[in-house]
Amino acid sequence: MPYRRSGRSGLDLPALSLGLWHNFGDTTPLDTQRDVLRRAFDLGITHFDLANNYGPLAGSAEENFGRHMAADLRPYRDELIISSKAGYDMWPGPYGNGGSRKYLLASLDQSLSRMGLDYVDIFYSHRPDPSVPIEETMGALHTAVTSGRALYVGISNYTPAQTRAAQQVLADLGTPLVIHQPSYSMFNRHVELPDAGNPDDADATGLSLLDTVGDLGIGMIVFSPLAQGMLTDRYLSGEVPAGSRAAVGHFLKPETTLSATYLERARGLDAIAQGRGQSLAQLALTWLLRDDRVTSALIGASSVAQLENNVQAAHAAPLTSDEIAAIEAFAIDGTNR
């Protein structure tokens, strides 16, 4: 597994990391989870990404990971990067959501308890909270490090201007902002777009998020690199398979997934992938990793076979300039919306 440095920090991450978003809750058999985690580690995926609300139910992914950690992975703790986040709704009442110091640090303590860990390697603010001063949110991340509950800190879903503000606050506190986690795929390319910013913000630069993390020396780890399965061969036939995300309807709707526009673009990309001897999913991951500002891509896996297929993307030949140009005709932002 190739490893990449996260910005200008000393942290190396595998080019492909394993996200435990929806395949490690109570609806997935523990044996399946165990097989995927073990195989991922054997393939060189040493980074497992979680959040307090991952499940379903919220918290169950961390609880289940804690079980696997105790049974299988404990001897390898110093070979693992384990991350968690807080920011979205987690428990009832005024202190179970948002960006306050109270919520972030209480949630981190709960996450550590669920996973049976003394510390996480990366703790994220999962989203910006405009109702809370950014100094308070970043101050909580700083405390997570100085108290020994986290080694590094990151942010997720922040705009370029918010990223720059967060980085400055953390730098003043003496805790570097090491990584940013946005969504990014061939069909969701917002990280490449210039930031409109706030007209009243004198520090707004108009840079894209990719340019911002590059300028500040922050790593980037991207989630939803396969656009919730739309950049796989699952829907290329024009039908929705039983059990797929579009069939369940949690995040994808059949009317969107099976649109004529989507099918034309996905099939065009699949033809390019086949010409390279890749699957569509492998091409989508290889395309993301073409930019060295992308430290890692978070893949989900519901089976060992799916995991093994996706990991091959880390070993693929680099895209040629002609292939990148051909991909541009089909990799259109907004296709999955």
C-alpha positions in Angstrom: 0.0 0.0 0.0 1.5 3.4 -1.0 1.5 5.9 1.8 1.2 9.7 1.5 2.2 12.5 3.9 -0.7 14.6 5.3 0.3 18.1 4.2 3.3 19.4 6.0 2.8 17.3 9.1 4.7 14.1 9.9 1.6 11.9 9.5 1.6 9.3 6.8 -1.7 7.7 5.7 -2.4 4.9 3.3 -3.6 6.1 -0.1 -6.8 4.2 0.6 -8.3 4.3 4.1 -11.4 2.4 5.4 -14.4 4.3 6.4 -16.7 2.7 8.9 -19.8 4.8 8.1 -22.6 2.4 7.2 -21.1 -1.1 7.1 -20.2 -1.5 10.8 -23.4 -0.7 12.6 -25.8 -3.2 14.2 -27.3 -4.1 10.8 -24.1 -5.8 9.5 -23.1 -9.2 11.0 -20.0 -9.0 13.2 -18.3 -11.8 11.3 -18.6 -9.8 8.1 -17.2 -6.7 9.8 -14.3 -8.7 11.3 -13.4 -10.2 7.9 -13.3 -6.8 6.2 -11.2 -5.2 9.0 -8.7 -8.0 9.1 -8.3 -8.1 5.3 -8.0 -4.3 5.1 -5.2 -4.4 7.7 -3.4 -7.2 5.8 -3.6 -5.1 2.6 -1.9 -2.2 4.3 -4.9 -0.1 5.2 -3.8 1.1 8.6 -6.3 3.9 9.0 -9.9 3.3 10.2 -12.2 6.3 10.1 -15.2 6.6 12.4 -17.5 9.3 14.0 -19.6 9.4 17.0 -22.9 9.0 15.1 -21.8 6.2 12.7 -24.1 3.2 12.7 -26.9 2.5 12.5 -27.7 3.1 15.3 -25.7 6.1 16.2 -22.6 5.0 18.2 -22.9 1.4 17.2 -20.0 1.5 14.7 -17.7 2.7 17.4 -19.0 0.0 19.8 -18.5 -2.7 17.2 -15.1 -1.4 16.3 -14.2 -1.6 20.0 -15.2 -5.3 20.0 -12.9 -6.0 17.0 -10.2 -3.9 18.5 -10.2 -5.9 21.7 -10.5 -9.3 20.0 -8.1 -8.8 17.0 -6.3 -5.5 16.7 -5.2 -4.6 20.2 -1.6 -5.9 19.6 -1.3 -3.7 16.6 -2.5 -0.4 18.2 0.8 1.4 17.3 0.4 0.4 13.7 -3.1 1.9 13.4 -4.5 5.4 12.8 -8.0 5.6 14.3 -10.1 8.7 13.9 -13.4 9.9 15.2 -15.5 13.1 14.9 -18.2 15.1 16.6 -20.5 17.8 15.3 -23.8 16.3 14.2 -26.8 15.3 16.3 -25.8 12.6 18.8 -28.0 12.7 21.9 -31.0 14.7 23.0 -30.8 18.0 24.8 -28.8 21.2 24.3 -25.3 19.6 24.6 -25.5 16.7 22.1 -25.0 18.6 18.8 -22.9 21.4 17.3 -19.5 22.9 17.9 -19.4 23.8 21.5 -16.6 22.8 23.8 -19.1 21.0 26.0 -20.3 18.8 23.2 -17.0 18.1 21.5 -15.1 17.0 24.5 -18.0 15.1 26.1 -18.5 13.3 22.8 -14.8 12.5 22.5 -14.9 10.9 25.9 -17.9 8.8 24.9 -16.2 7.7 21.7 -13.1 6.6 23.6 -15.2 4.6 26.0 -17.2 2.9 23.2 -14.0 1.9 21.4 -12.0 1.0 24.5 -9.2 3.4 23.6 -7.0 5.8 25.6 -6.7 8.1 22.7 -7.7 8.6 19.0 -5.0 9.5 16.5 -7.2 12.1 14.8 -10.2 14.0 16.2 -12.3 16.1 13.9 -14.8 18.8 14.1 -17.3 17.1 11.9 -18.9 20.3 10.6 -18.7 24.1 11.2 -21.2 25.6 13.6 -21.9 29.2 12.8 -23.6 29.7 16.2 -20.4 29.0 18.1 -17.2 31.1 17.9 -14.6 29.3 15.9 -12.2 30.0 18.7 -14.3 27.8 21.0 -14.5 24.9 18.6 -10.8 25.0 17.7 -10.0 25.5 21.4 -11.8 22.2 22.2 -9.7 20.4 19.5 -6.6 21.9 21.1 -7.6 20.6 24.5 -8.2 17.2 23.0 -4.5 17.1 22.0 -3.0 18.7 25.2 -5.1 16.4 27.4 -3.8 13.3 25.6 -7.1 12.3 24.1 -6.0 12.9 20.5 -2.6 13.0 18.7 -3.8 15.2 15.7 -6.8 17.2 14.9 -8.8 17.8 11.7 -11.9 19.4 10.3 -14.6 18.2 8.0 -17.1 19.9 5.7 -15.6 23.4 6.2 -15.4 25.9 3.4 -12.1 27.3 2.2 -12.6 30.5 4.2 -13.7 28.5 7.3 -10.7 26.3 6.8 -8.3 29.2 6.8 -9.9 30.7 9.9 -9.7 27.3 11.7 -6.1 26.9 10.8 -5.1 30.3 12.0 -6.8 29.8 15.4 -5.2 26.4 15.9 -1.8 27.8 14.8 -2.1 30.5 17.4 -2.8 27.9 20.1 0.2 25.8 19.0 -1.8 22.8 17.7 -1.4 22.4 13.9 -4.5 21.6 11.7 -3.3 18.4 10.0 -6.2 17.3 7.8 -9.5 18.2 6.2 -12.2 15.7 5.3 -14.6 16.8 2.5 -16.7 14.9 0.0 -15.1 14.6 -3.4 -15.7 12.4 -6.4 -15.9 12.6 -10.2 -19.6 13.6 -9.7 -19.0 16.0 -6.8 -16.2 18.3 -7.5 -16.9 21.2 -5.2 -13.4 21.1 -3.7 -12.1 22.3 -7.1 -14.4 25.3 -7.3 -13.3 28.9 -6.2 -14.7 29.9 -2.8 -17.3 32.7 -3.0 -16.4 33.4 0.6 -18.1 36.1 2.7 -18.1 39.5 1.1 -17.5 41.0 4.6 -14.5 38.7 5.2 -11.3 40.5 4.4 -9.3 37.3 4.6 -11.3 35.5 1.9 -9.0 34.6 -0.9 -11.3 33.1 -3.5 -9.2 29.9 -3.6 -10.8 26.5 -3.9 -10.6 24.0 -1.0 -7.9 22.0 -2.9 -5.8 25.2 -3.3 -6.4 26.2 0.3 -5.2 23.0 1.8 -2.2 23.1 -0.5 -1.4 26.6 0.4 -1.7 26.0 4.2 0.1 22.6 4.1 -3.0 20.7 5.3 -3.7 17.1 4.1 -7.0 16.1 2.5 -8.8 12.8 3.0 -12.0 12.5 0.9 -15.2 10.7 1.7 -17.8 9.4 -0.7 -15.2 8.9 -3.5 -17.6 6.6 -5.3 -20.6 9.0 -5.0 -22.5 6.6 -2.8 -22.1 3.8 -5.3 -22.9 5.7 -8.4 -19.3 5.4 -9.6 -19.5 1.6 -9.6 -20.9 -0.9 -12.0 -24.0 -1.4 -9.8 -26.4 0.7 -11.7 -24.9 0.6 -15.2 -27.6 -1.8 -16.4 -30.3 0.9 -15.8 -31.9 -1.2 -13.0 -31.6 -0.8 -9.2 -30.4 -4.0 -7.6 -32.2 -5.2 -4.5 -30.3 -4.2 -1.3 -28.5 -1.3 -3.0 -28.5 2.2 -1.5 -30.8 3.4 -4.2 -33.2 0.5 -3.5 -33.2 1.3 0.2 -33.5 5.0 -0.5 -31.5 6.3 2.4 -29.1 8.4 0.3 -29.8 7.7 -3.3 -33.2 7.9 -5.1 -33.9 5.6 -8.1 -35.2 8.6 -10.1 -31.8 10.3 -9.7 -29.6 7.2 -10.0 -31.2 6.0 -13.2 -31.5 9.3 -15.0 -30.5 9.3 -18.6 -27.8 11.9 -17.9 -26.3 9.8 -15.1 -26.3 6.6 -17.2 -24.6 8.3 -20.2 -21.8 9.7 -18.0 -21.3 6.6 -15.9 -21.2 4.4 -19.0 -18.8 6.8 -20.6 -16.5 6.6 -17.6 -16.9 2.8 -17.5 -15.7 2.5 -21.1 -12.6 4.5 -20.2 -12.0 2.2 -17.2 -12.3 -0.9 -19.3 -9.8 0.5 -21.7 -7.4 0.7 -18.8 -8.3 -2.8 -17.5 -10.0 -1.3 -14.5 -13.5 -1.3 -13.0 -15.4 2.0 -12.8 -14.8 2.1 -9.1 -11.1 1.6 -9.5 -10.9 4.4 -12.1 -12.8 6.7 -9.8 -10.3 6.2 -7.0 -7.3 6.4 -9.3 -8.6 9.7 -10.7 -8.8 11.1 -7.1 -5.3 10.0 -6.3 -3.9 11.8 -9.3 -3.7 15.0 -7.2 -1.0 14.7 -4.5 -2.9 17.2 -2.4 -5.3 14.3 -1.8 -3.6 12.3 1.0 -6.1 9.5 1.1 -9.5 8.4 -0.1 -12.0 6.7 2.3 -13.5 3.6 0.9 -16.4 1.7 2.4 -16.7 -2.0 2.0 -19.6 -4.4 2.7 -17.5 -7.5 1.7 -13.9 -8.6 1.4 -14.4 -9.0 -2.3 -15.5 -5.4 -2.7 -12.6 -4.3 -0.6 -10.0 -6.2 -2.6 -11.4 -4.8 -5.8 -11.2 -1.2 -4.7 -7.7 -1.6 -3.2 -6.3 -2.4 -6.7 -6.8 1.2 -7.6 -3.9 2.2 -5.3 -1.6 0.1 -7.6 -2.9 1.2 -11.0 -0.8 3.0 -13.6 -1.1 6.8 -13.5 -3.6 8.3 -15.7 -2.2 9.8 -18.9 -3.1 13.3 -20.0 -5.2 11.9 -22.8 -7.2 9.8 -20.3 -7.7 12.7 -18.0 -9.0 14.8 -20.9 -11.4 12.0 -21.9 -12.6 11.7 -18.3 -13.5 15.4 -18.2 -16.3 14.9 -20.7 -18.1 12.7 -18.2 -16.9 13.6 -14.7 -19.5 16.4 -14.3 -20.1 18.1 -10.9 -23.6 17.7 -9.7 -24.4 14.4 -11.5 -25.3 12.7 -8.2 -27.7 15.5 -7.2 
